[in-house]
Amino acid sequence: MKTAEIRKMTVAEIENTVVEARHELLNLRFQTITGQLTDTSIIRSTRRDIARMETILREKKLAEVSEESEA
């Protein structure tokens, strides 16, 4: 998922996407253990997507807090 796509999402949408991505990562790990997953680079890209979403989520939450303190 691209950064621009994530930035267009709301905080709730990002949180839901992070939960789904973590569930997908869990499934990918199980597939690796059982030998069903042949392309292991998917795990790496999923982890990076999760980190990217969490970073943008944190930025949005900090922006909300700073707006509240200014008002």
Distance bins in CASP14 RR format, pairs under 12 A and 6 or more apart:
PFRMAT RR
TARGET T0000
AUTHOR 0000-0000-0000
RMODE 2
METHOD distances of the structure
MODEL  1
1 7 0 0 0 0 0 1 0 0 0 0 0
1 8 0 0 0 0 0 1 0 0 0 0 0
1 9 0 0 0 0 1 0 0 0 0 0 0
1 13 0 0 0 0 0 1 0 0 0 0 0
1 14 0 0 0 0 0 1 0 0 0 0 0
1 17 1 0 0 1 0 0 0 0 0 0 0
1 18 0 0 0 0 0 1 0 0 0 0 0
1 20 0 0 0 0 0 1 0 0 0 0 0
1 21 0 0 0 0 1 0 0 0 0 0 0
1 24 0 0 0 0 0 1 0 0 0 0 0
1 45 0 0 0 0 1 0 0 0 0 0 0
1 46 0 0 0 0 1 0 0 0 0 0 0
1 48 0 0 0 0 1 0 0 0 0 0 0
1 49 1 0 1 0 0 0 0 0 0 0 0
1 50 0 0 0 0 1 0 0 0 0 0 0
1 51 0 0 0 0 0 1 0 0 0 0 0
1 52 1 0 0 1 0 0 0 0 0 0 0
1 53 1 0 0 1 0 0 0 0 0 0 0
1 56 0 0 0 0 0 1 0 0 0 0 0
2 8 0 0 0 0 1 0 0 0 0 0 0
2 9 0 0 0 0 0 1 0 0 0 0 0
2 48 0 0 0 0 0 1 0 0 0 0 0
2 49 0 0 0 0 1 0 0 0 0 0 0
2 52 0 0 0 0 1 0 0 0 0 0 0
2 53 0 0 0 0 0 1 0 0 0 0 0
2 56 0 0 0 0 0 1 0 0 0 0 0
3 9 0 0 0 0 0 1 0 0 0 0 0
3 14 0 0 0 0 0 1 0 0 0 0 0
3 48 0 0 0 0 0 1 0 0 0 0 0
3 49 0 0 0 0 0 1 0 0 0 0 0
3 51 0 0 0 0 0 1 0 0 0 0 0
3 52 1 0 0 1 0 0 0 0 0 0 0
3 53 0 0 0 0 1 0 0 0 0 0 0
3 55 0 0 0 0 1 0 0 0 0 0 0
3 56 1 0 0 1 0 0 0 0 0 0 0
3 59 0 0 0 0 0 1 0 0 0 0 0
4 52 0 0 0 0 0 1 0 0 0 0 0
4 56 0 0 0 0 0 1 0 0 0 0 0
5 13 0 0 0 0 0 1 0 0 0 0 0
5 14 0 0 0 0 0 1 0 0 0 0 0
5 17 0 0 0 0 1 0 0 0 0 0 0
5 49 0 0 0 0 0 1 0 0 0 0 0
5 52 0 0 0 0 0 1 0 0 0 0 0
5 53 0 0 0 0 0 1 0 0 0 0 0
5 56 0 0 0 0 0 1 0 0 0 0 0
6 13 0 0 0 0 1 0 0 0 0 0 0
6 14 1 0 0 1 0 0 0 0 0 0 0
6 15 0 0 0 0 0 1 0 0 0 0 0
6 17 1 0 0 1 0 0 0 0 0 0 0
6 18 0 0 0 0 1 0 0 0 0 0 0
6 21 0 0 0 0 0 1 0 0 0 0 0
6 48 0 0 0 0 0 1 0 0 0 0 0
6 49 0 0 0 0 1 0 0 0 0 0 0
6 50 0 0 0 0 0 1 0 0 0 0 0
6 51 0 0 0 0 0 1 0 0 0 0 0
6 52 1 0 0 1 0 0 0 0 0 0 0
6 53 1 0 1 0 0 0 0 0 0 0 0
6 54 0 0 0 0 1 0 0 0 0 0 0
6 55 0 0 0 0 1 0 0 0 0 0 0
6 56 1 0 1 0 0 0 0 0 0 0 0
6 57 0 0 0 0 1 0 0 0 0 0 0
6 58 0 0 0 0 0 1 0 0 0 0 0
6 59 0 0 0 0 0 1 0 0 0 0 0
6 60 0 0 0 0 1 0 0 0 0 0 0
7 13 0 0 0 0 0 1 0 0 0 0 0
7 14 0 0 0 0 1 0 0 0 0 0 0
7 52 0 0 0 0 0 1 0 0 0 0 0
7 53 0 0 0 0 0 1 0 0 0 0 0
7 55 0 0 0 0 0 1 0 0 0 0 0
7 56 1 0 0 1 0 0 0 0 0 0 0
7 57 0 0 0 0 0 1 0 0 0 0 0
7 59 0 0 0 0 1 0 0 0 0 0 0
7 60 0 0 0 0 1 0 0 0 0 0 0
7 63 0 0 0 0 0 1 0 0 0 0 0
8 14 0 0 0 0 0 1 0 0 0 0 0
8 17 0 0 0 0 0 1 0 0 0 0 0
8 56 0 0 0 0 0 1 0 0 0 0 0
8 60 0 0 0 0 0 1 0 0 0 0 0
9 15 0 0 0 0 1 0 0 0 0 0 0
9 16 0 0 0 0 1 0 0 0 0 0 0
9 17 1 0 0 1 0 0 0 0 0 0 0
9 18 0 0 0 0 0 1 0 0 0 0 0
9 52 0 0 0 0 0 1 0 0 0 0 0
9 53 0 0 0 0 1 0 0 0 0 0 0
9 56 0 0 0 0 1 0 0 0 0 0 0
9 57 0 0 0 0 1 0 0 0 0 0 0
9 60 0 0 0 0 1 0 0 0 0 0 0
10 16 0 0 0 0 1 0 0 0 0 0 0
10 17 0 0 0 0 0 1 0 0 0 0 0
10 56 0 0 0 0 0 1 0 0 0 0 0
10 57 0 0 0 0 0 1 0 0 0 0 0
10 60 0 0 0 0 1 0 0 0 0 0 0
10 61 0 0 0 0 0 1 0 0 0 0 0
10 64 0 0 0 0 0 1 0 0 0 0 0
11 17 0 0 0 0 0 1 0 0 0 0 0
11 18 0 0 0 0 0 1 0 0 0 0 0
11 53 0 0 0 0 0 1 0 0 0 0 0
11 54 0 0 0 0 0 1 0 0 0 0 0
11 56 0 0 0 0 1 0 0 0 0 0 0
11 57 1 0 0 1 0 0 0 0 0 0 0
11 58 0 0 0 0 0 1 0 0 0 0 0
11 59 0 0 0 0 0 1 0 0 0 0 0
11 60 1 0 1 0 0 0 0 0 0 0 0
11 61 1 0 0 1 0 0 0 0 0 0 0
11 62 0 0 0 0 0 1 0 0 0 0 0
11 63 0 0 0 0 0 1 0 0 0 0 0
11 64 1 0 0 1 0 0 0 0 0 0 0
12 18 0 0 0 0 0 1 0 0 0 0 0
12 19 0 0 0 0 0 1 0 0 0 0 0
12 57 0 0 0 0 0 1 0 0 0 0 0
12 60 0 0 0 0 0 1 0 0 0 0 0
12 61 0 0 0 0 0 1 0 0 0 0 0
13 19 0 0 0 0 0 1 0 0 0 0 0
13 20 0 0 0 0 0 1 0 0 0 0 0
13 53 0 0 0 0 1 0 0 0 0 0 0
13 56 0 0 0 0 0 1 0 0 0 0 0
13 57 0 0 0 0 1 0 0 0 0 0 0
13 60 0 0 0 0 0 1 0 0 0 0 0
14 20 0 0 0 0 0 1 0 0 0 0 0
14 21 0 0 0 0 0 1 0 0 0 0 0
14 49 0 0 0 0 0 1 0 0 0 0 0
14 50 0 0 0 0 0 1 0 0 0 0 0
14 52 0 0 0 0 0 1 0 0 0 0 0
14 53 1 0 1 0 0 0 0 0 0 0 0
14 54 0 0 0 0 1 0 0 0 0 0 0
14 55 0 0 0 0 0 1 0 0 0 0 0
14 56 1 0 0 1 0 0 0 0 0 0 0
14 57 1 0 1 0 0 0 0 0 0 0 0
14 58 0 0 0 0 0 1 0 0 0 0 0
14 59 0 0 0 0 0 1 0 0 0 0 0
14 60 1 0 0 1 0 0 0 0 0 0 0
14 61 0 0 0 0 1 0 0 0 0 0 0
15 21 0 0 0 0 0 1 0 0 0 0 0
15 22 0 0 0 0 0 1 0 0 0 0 0
15 50 0 0 0 0 0 1 0 0 0 0 0
15 53 0 0 0 0 1 0 0 0 0 0 0
15 54 0 0 0 0 1 0 0 0 0 0 0
15 56 0 0 0 0 0 1 0 0 0 0 0
15 57 1 0 0 1 0 0 0 0 0 0 0
15 58 0 0 0 0 0 1 0 0 0 0 0
15 60 0 0 0 0 0 1 0 0 0 0 0
15 61 0 0 0 0 0 1 0 0 0 0 0
16 22 0 0 0 0 0 1 0 0 0 0 0
16 23 0 0 0 0 0 1 0 0 0 0 0
16 53 0 0 0 0 0 1 0 0 0 0 0
16 57 0 0 0 0 0 1 0 0 0 0 0
17 23 0 0 0 0 0 1 0 0 0 0 0
17 24 0 0 0 0 0 1 0 0 0 0 0
17 46 0 0 0 0 0 1 0 0 0 0 0
17 49 0 0 0 0 1 0 0 0 0 0 0
17 50 0 0 0 0 1 0 0 0 0 0 0
17 52 0 0 0 0 0 1 0 0 0 0 0
17 53 1 0 0 1 0 0 0 0 0 0 0
17 54 0 0 0 0 0 1 0 0 0 0 0
17 56 0 0 0 0 0 1 0 0 0 0 0
17 57 0 0 0 0 1 0 0 0 0 0 0
18 24 0 0 0 0 0 1 0 0 0 0 0
18 25 0 0 0 0 0 1 0 0 0 0 0
18 46 0 0 0 0 0 1 0 0 0 0 0
18 47 0 0 0 0 0 1 0 0 0 0 0
18 49 0 0 0 0 1 0 0 0 0 0 0
18 50 1 0 0 1 0 0 0 0 0 0 0
18 51 0 0 0 0 1 0 0 0 0 0 0
18 52 0 0 0 0 1 0 0 0 0 0 0
18 53 1 0 1 0 0 0 0 0 0 0 0
18 54 1 0 0 1 0 0 0 0 0 0 0
18 55 0 0 0 0 0 1 0 0 0 0 0
18 56 0 0 0 0 0 1 0 0 0 0 0
18 57 1 0 0 1 0 0 0 0 0 0 0
18 58 0 0 0 0 0 1 0 0 0 0 0
19 25 0 0 0 0 0 1 0 0 0 0 0
19 26 0 0 0 0 0 1 0 0 0 0 0
19 50 0 0 0 0 1 0 0 0 0 0 0
19 53 0 0 0 0 0 1 0 0 0 0 0
19 54 0 0 0 0 0 1 0 0 0 0 0
19 57 0 0 0 0 0 1 0 0 0 0 0
20 26 0 0 0 0 0 1 0 0 0 0 0
20 27 0 0 0 0 0 1 0 0 0 0 0
20 46 0 0 0 0 0 1 0 0 0 0 0
20 49 0 0 0 0 0 1 0 0 0 0 0
20 50 0 0 0 0 1 0 0 0 0 0 0
20 53 0 0 0 0 0 1 0 0 0 0 0
21 27 0 0 0 0 0 1 0 0 0 0 0
21 28 0 0 0 0 0 1 0 0 0 0 0
21 42 0 0 0 0 0 1 0 0 0 0 0
21 43 0 0 0 0 0 1 0 0 0 0 0
21 45 0 0 0 0 0 1 0 0 0 0 0
21 46 1 0 0 1 0 0 0 0 0 0 0
21 47 0 0 0 0 1 0 0 0 0 0 0
21 48 0 0 0 0 0 1 0 0 0 0 0
21 49 1 0 1 0 0 0 0 0 0 0 0
21 50 1 0 1 0 0 0 0 0 0 0 0
21 51 0 0 0 0 1 0 0 0 0 0 0
21 52 0 0 0 0 1 0 0 0 0 0 0
21 53 1 0 0 1 0 0 0 0 0 0 0
21 54 0 0 0 0 1 0 0 0 0 0 0
21 57 0 0 0 0 0 1 0 0 0 0 0
22 28 0 0 0 0 0 1 0 0 0 0 0
22 29 0 0 0 0 0 1 0 0 0 0 0
22 46 0 0 0 0 1 0 0 0 0 0 0
22 47 0 0 0 0 1 0 0 0 0 0 0
22 49 0 0 0 0 0 1 0 0 0 0 0
22 50 1 0 0 1 0 0 0 0 0 0 0
22 51 0 0 0 0 0 1 0 0 0 0 0
22 53 0 0 0 0 0 1 0 0 0 0 0
22 54 0 0 0 0 0 1 0 0 0 0 0
23 29 0 0 0 0 0 1 0 0 0 0 0
23 30 0 0 0 0 0 1 0 0 0 0 0
23 46 0 0 0 0 0 1 0 0 0 0 0
23 50 0 0 0 0 0 1 0 0 0 0 0
24 30 0 0 0 0 0 1 0 0 0 0 0
24 31 0 0 0 0 0 1 0 0 0 0 0
24 37 0 0 0 0 0 1 0 0 0 0 0
24 42 0 0 0 0 1 0 0 0 0 0 0
24 43 0 0 0 0 1 0 0 0 0 0 0
24 45 0 0 0 0 0 1 0 0 0 0 0
24 46 1 0 0 1 0 0 0 0 0 0 0
24 47 0 0 0 0 0 1 0 0 0 0 0
24 49 0 0 0 0 1 0 0 0 0 0 0
24 50 0 0 0 0 1 0 0 0 0 0 0
25 31 0 0 0 0 0 1 0 0 0 0 0
25 32 0 0 0 0 0 1 0 0 0 0 0
25 37 0 0 0 0 0 1 0 0 0 0 0
25 42 0 0 0 0 1 0 0 0 0 0 0
25 43 1 0 0 1 0 0 0 0 0 0 0
25 44 0 0 0 0 0 1 0 0 0 0 0
25 45 0 0 0 0 0 1 0 0 0 0 0
25 46 1 0 1 0 0 0 0 0 0 0 0
25 47 1 0 0 1 0 0 0 0 0 0 0
25 48 0 0 0 0 0 1 0 0 0 0 0
25 49 0 0 0 0 1 0 0 0 0 0 0
25 50 1 0 0 1 0 0 0 0 0 0 0
25 51 0 0 0 0 0 1 0 0 0 0 0
26 32 0 0 0 0 0 1 0 0 0 0 0
26 33 0 0 0 0 0 1 0 0 0 0 0
26 43 0 0 0 0 0 1 0 0 0 0 0
26 46 0 0 0 0 0 1 0 0 0 0 0
26 47 0 0 0 0 0 1 0 0 0 0 0
26 50 0 0 0 0 0 1 0 0 0 0 0
27 33 0 0 0 0 0 1 0 0 0 0 0
27 34 0 0 0 0 0 1 0 0 0 0 0
27 36 0 0 0 0 1 0 0 0 0 0 0
27 37 0 0 0 0 1 0 0 0 0 0 0
27 42 0 0 0 0 0 1 0 0 0 0 0
27 43 0 0 0 0 0 1 0 0 0 0 0
27 46 0 0 0 0 1 0 0 0 0 0 0
28 34 0 0 0 0 0 1 0 0 0 0 0
28 35 0 0 0 0 0 1 0 0 0 0 0
28 36 0 0 0 0 1 0 0 0 0 0 0
28 37 1 0 0 1 0 0 0 0 0 0 0
28 38 0 0 0 0 0 1 0 0 0 0 0
28 39 0 0 0 0 1 0 0 0 0 0 0
28 40 0 0 0 0 1 0 0 0 0 0 0
28 41 0 0 0 0 0 1 0 0 0 0 0
28 42 1 0 1 0 0 0 0 0 0 0 0
28 43 1 0 1 0 0 0 0 0 0 0 0
28 44 0 0 0 0 1 0 0 0 0 0 0
28 45 0 0 0 0 0 1 0 0 0 0 0
28 46 1 0 0 1 0 0 0 0 0 0 0
28 47 0 0 0 0 1 0 0 0 0 0 0
28 49 0 0 0 0 0 1 0 0 0 0 0
28 50 0 0 0 0 0 1 0 0 0 0 0
29 35 0 0 0 0 0 1 0 0 0 0 0
29 36 0 0 0 0 0 1 0 0 0 0 0
29 37 0 0 0 0 1 0 0 0 0 0 0
29 40 0 0 0 0 0 1 0 0 0 0 0
29 42 0 0 0 0 0 1 0 0 0 0 0
29 43 1 0 0 1 0 0 0 0 0 0 0
29 46 0 0 0 0 1 0 0 0 0 0 0
29 47 0 0 0 0 0 1 0 0 0 0 0
30 36 0 0 0 0 1 0 0 0 0 0 0
30 37 0 0 0 0 1 0 0 0 0 0 0
30 43 0 0 0 0 0 1 0 0 0 0 0
31 37 1 1 0 0 0 0 0 0 0 0 0
31 38 0 0 0 0 1 0 0 0 0 0 0
31 39 0 0 0 0 0 1 0 0 0 0 0
31 40 0 0 0 0 1 0 0 0 0 0 0
31 42 0 0 0 0 1 0 0 0 0 0 0
31 43 0 0 0 0 1 0 0 0 0 0 0
31 46 0 0 0 0 0 1 0 0 0 0 0
32 38 0 0 0 0 1 0 0 0 0 0 0
32 39 0 0 0 0 0 1 0 0 0 0 0
32 40 1 0 0 1 0 0 0 0 0 0 0
32 41 0 0 0 0 0 1 0 0 0 0 0
32 42 0 0 0 0 1 0 0 0 0 0 0
32 43 1 0 0 1 0 0 0 0 0 0 0
32 44 0 0 0 0 0 1 0 0 0 0 0
32 46 0 0 0 0 0 1 0 0 0 0 0
33 40 0 0 0 0 0 1 0 0 0 0 0
33 43 0 0 0 0 0 1 0 0 0 0 0
36 42 0 0 0 0 0 1 0 0 0 0 0
37 43 1 0 0 1 0 0 0 0 0 0 0
37 46 0 0 0 0 0 1 0 0 0 0 0
39 45 0 0 0 0 1 0 0 0 0 0 0
39 46 0 0 0 0 0 1 0 0 0 0 0
40 46 0 0 0 0 0 1 0 0 0 0 0
40 47 0 0 0 0 0 1 0 0 0 0 0
41 47 0 0 0 0 0 1 0 0 0 0 0
41 48 0 0 0 0 0 1 0 0 0 0 0
42 48 0 0 0 0 0 1 0 0 0 0 0
42 49 0 0 0 0 0 1 0 0 0 0 0
43 49 0 0 0 0 0 1 0 0 0 0 0
43 50 0 0 0 0 0 1 0 0 0 0 0
44 50 0 0 0 0 0 1 0 0 0 0 0
44 51 0 0 0 0 0 1 0 0 0 0 0
45 51 0 0 0 0 0 1 0 0 0 0 0
45 52 0 0 0 0 0 1 0 0 0 0 0
46 52 0 0 0 0 0 1 0 0 0 0 0
46 53 0 0 0 0 0 1 0 0 0 0 0
47 53 0 0 0 0 0 1 0 0 0 0 0
47 54 0 0 0 0 0 1 0 0 0 0 0
48 54 0 0 0 0 0 1 0 0 0 0 0
48 55 0 0 0 0 0 1 0 0 0 0 0
49 55 0 0 0 0 0 1 0 0 0 0 0
49 56 0 0 0 0 0 1 0 0 0 0 0
50 56 0 0 0 0 0 1 0 0 0 0 0
50 57 0 0 0 0 0 1 0 0 0 0 0
51 57 0 0 0 0 0 1 0 0 0 0 0
51 58 0 0 0 0 0 1 0 0 0 0 0
52 58 0 0 0 0 0 1 0 0 0 0 0
52 59 0 0 0 0 0 1 0 0 0 0 0
53 59 0 0 0 0 0 1 0 0 0 0 0
53 60 0 0 0 0 0 1 0 0 0 0 0
54 60 0 0 0 0 0 1 0 0 0 0 0
54 61 0 0 0 0 0 1 0 0 0 0 0
55 61 0 0 0 0 0 1 0 0 0 0 0
55 62 0 0 0 0 0 1 0 0 0 0 0
56 62 0 0 0 0 0 1 0 0 0 0 0
56 63 0 0 0 0 0 1 0 0 0 0 0
57 63 0 0 0 0 0 1 0 0 0 0 0
57 64 0 0 0 0 0 1 0 0 0 0 0
58 64 0 0 0 0 0 1 0 0 0 0 0
58 65 0 0 0 0 0 1 0 0 0 0 0
59 65 0 0 0 0 0 1 0 0 0 0 0
59 66 0 0 0 0 0 1 0 0 0 0 0
60 66 0 0 0 0 0 1 0 0 0 0 0
60 67 0 0 0 0 0 1 0 0 0 0 0
61 67 0 0 0 0 0 1 0 0 0 0 0
61 68 0 0 0 0 0 1 0 0 0 0 0
62 68 0 0 0 0 0 1 0 0 0 0 0
62 69 0 0 0 0 0 1 0 0 0 0 0
63 69 0 0 0 0 0 1 0 0 0 0 0
63 70 0 0 0 0 0 1 0 0 0 0 0
64 70 0 0 0 0 0 1 0 0 0 0 0
64 71 0 0 0 0 0 1 0 0 0 0 0
65 71 0 0 0 0 0 1 0 0 0 0 0
END
